[in-house]
C-alpha cells in the first residue's frame, strides 16, 4: 500500500521515511525547495539504514509552555490582525 503525504514538509519527510522503513512506496509534495531537499536527504538515509531514530521505549519530548517551540509564530498570531487563508480559497 503506497503512502501519500500531501504536506511532506510538516515532518520533513517523516511519512516518506516511515514508508521506506516499512518497505512501502511514498509520494509527497511541498512548496518549499528547502524542505523538499531535507526530506530527500532523510529518505536517502532511511533507504540506506542510517536514519537516526528515537529508541523504542524512550519518552517523547514534550515542550513546556515557555519553550520557544510551544509559542505561536508572529505570522500565525490572531492578535496581530492578520489571518492566513489556510485550506480555503479566500480569507479565513
BELMO-V911160 format. One line per field, one symbol per residue. ss: DSSP state (h for helix, s for strand, l for the rest). Layout:
# BELMO-V911160
ss->???
This chain:
# BELMO-V911160
ss->llsssllhhhhllhhhhhhhhllllsssllllhhhhhhhhhhhhhhhllllllllllllllllllllhhhlllhhhlhhhllllllllllll
